[in-house]
Every structure is written in structure tokens, then in C-alpha cells.
Amino acid sequence: MTHETKAQVKLRLGALLDAWGAADMAGLAGALAEDVVFASPFTELLDPQGLACGKPEVLQRLHLERGRFEGIEIVDVLLGEASLVVLLRAGETELSCLIEIDDQARFRRLIASRSEMTQA
């Protein structure tokens, strides 16, 4: 991650969000490590822990969650050595996602959380 600028990371994430929005699961699959783990409060109805493990299960969960986040946009990206935090907005919902990256620049861990935005 240290070799990419914030703008480059935002472009790459934007392309992944576009693939997700278009249900391009093959496009998403290339960005995920085989042993990827995804945790999200939005999948609790499917799994009490909201946890999906392995590329096939994570892709299935991402596909099921697509409809909840139309118009999702990247608000900010915070870069680390082998991880990043992405702040997202979808309508009135604000999301943050901690993403760990493997040595091949694929997503290895995705930990999502949300909070309702307050009107100022």
C-alpha cells in the first residue's frame, strides 16, 4: 500500500465498487485472496456473527448485499503499510471498512461497520 497514492487507491476502489454495483462477481473475485474473511453487520440475518470465510462465500455475501448500497461513494481513504480504512456513504448510511491487503495486493480481511449519519 505504501507505493500507491491516496488518489490511486481511490480509483482502484472505485473500480471495485463499480464492478460490485454491476454484479461483476468475476471482477471482484480477482481482488480477493483465496482465504479472504469478510465481517459485516449487514449479513447478520445470514450468519449470527456476520462472518463469511473464503472467496466463494465472500462473493456470495457481497452479491446478496449489493441492493442495500445503491449510490455508494468513497468519502475518504486512510492508508497504512498493509491495510487501509475506507469511509463510504450510501444515502443516509455511513460505513467504514478496514481492509487488510496480502503480498499480492489482494483483499485478505474486510471488516465493515456502520453508523447512521446525523443531520447538522
N, C-alpha and C positions, 0 to 999 in steps of 0.2 A: 504494500500500500504506500510505502514511503516514496516510491518513484512516480506515483500518479498525483497530479494536482487535484484540488477540490473540484475544479471545473470538469476534468476528465472523468472523475468518479461519478459526478452528477450525470454526465452524458451516458456513461455505461449503465447506471441505474435507471435512467430514463428509458433507455432501450429495453431493459428488462421489464419495466412497468408496462411499456407498450406491448411487449410480447405477452405478458400476463393478461392485459386487457383484451387482446385479440385471441385469447385462448391458444396461443402458440406454445404448447407444452414442450415441443421439441426445442424451441429457442430457450426456454427456461432450463431444460434438462442439462444443456451444455454448461450452464453457470453453476450447477450444483455438484458437490463432491458426492461420491457413492454413499458415504456414511453420514450424510447430512442429517442434522437434527433440527426440527422446527417446533417452537413452542409459541402458542398464541392463545389469548383469552377468547378468541372468536371460534375456536374449534372445540370448546368445552362440551357442546352437545354431542360431538362425535367421540370424545375421549375425555374423561373427567380431569385429566392432567393437562389437556390441550396440547399433547405432545405427539409428534409424528417423527419416525426414525427411518432413515434410508430414502434414497431418491424416489422410488415408486410411490411410497406412502406420502412423502412430502409433496410431490407433484399432484397427487390426488387431493390433498388438503388445499393446496393453492388453487386448484381448479374449483373446488367447492366454495372457496371464499371470494372468488372473483366478483360476483354480483354485489357484494356488500360495499365495494370500494370504487364505484364508477367516479371518474374525475379525480382520481388520486394524484396529488402533486408532491414533489420534493420541496420541502421548506428549507432544509439545511443538511449538511453532511459534516460530521466531525471525524477526522482521520487519525488512526493510530498506526502502530507498527504492523500488526497483523489483524486488525479489526477496524470497524467503523461503526458509528452510530448515525442512523438516518432518521431525520424528523420528517414526517409526512402529514398531509392533511387530505381528508376526504369528506367534503361537506362540513358538517359540524364536528366531526371526529378528528382528533389529533392523535397520531401514532408515533411511537418511537420504536426503532428496531436496532438491536445490537447484532452485528454481523461479524463472525469470525471468518477469516479467509485462510485457505490452505496454501501450500507452497506452489500451487499451480493457479493461483488467483481465483479459485472456485469457492463458493459459499459452503462453509462447513457447519456453522451453527447460526441459526436465525432465531432470535428471541424477541418477540413483539409484545408491546404493551400499548394501552390506550388511555386517554383521558378526554373527557368532553371539554371542548373549548368554551371559555366564558366570554360573554359579550361585554366589551368595555363601554 
